[in-house]
Each structure stands twice: as C-alpha cells, then as structure tokens.
Amino acid sequence: MCRLDPAASVPDWALRASTLLAIVRTPDELSIVCPAESVPAETKAELGWMCLKLIGPFPFSMTGVLASFLLPLSANQISIFAVSTFDTDYVLIKEESWPFALSALQAAGHQLTATPV
C-alpha cells in the first residue's frame, strides 16, 4: 500500500502490476495497492501484506458478505485493509497475523483455498 501526493500522476511502476492493482485518488492522497516488488524503495509504503480473495461475484443487493468475513478477524484483533471491485472483495492481512487470521476464519466456518492473487 502506497501513499503519494494527491496531485501526483499514477506512476508507471504501478501500472505494470500483473496481479492486484487498486488506485484511489482523493483530495488528500493518491493511494496505490500493488505487489510489493513493484514499489520503488523511495516511495512511502506499508509493506508486508498478504491477500485473500473472496470468491465472487457478489450481487450488489447481497448484504453482509464482507462483514461475515471481517467479524472473526476483528474479534481476534487482526487488522485488515479491504479492496472491493465490481465482482468481489479482497482482504489484505499483515504477514505476521496471517496464521492467526486463517485459524480465525476457518473457526468461523469459512472455507479457504490457496489461489495466488
């Protein structure tokens, strides 16, 4: 996860991401979520995240999908960063919390499969 100046152009290194790429601009910042190996060392970034994909697509009228996934993580003090697309949701979890997150999700009844994002 990277934070750039709100007026910055989207950098070429971000656009070369071959997996998950999310770009959000607000009046306060330009945020980029992409693979860590794409991020130059001088860029302000929060590294060390792993990604879980919720298998979609989920209709917009369906409620509670993301909440059912996040509640067991919150109950176990596991912080997340969520990214949503038109079809599905992605939940990023810090590497050091990964084994605890997987255990919490399985205990809550979620089925997990290993598929690279």
Buried (B, 14 or more C-beta within 10 A) or exposed (E): BBBBEEEEEEBEBBEEBEEBBBBEBEEEBBBBBBBEEBBEEEBEBBEBBBBBBBEBEBEEEEEEBBEEBBEBBEEBEBEBBEBBEEEBBBBBBBEEBBEBBBEBBEEBEBEEEEEEE
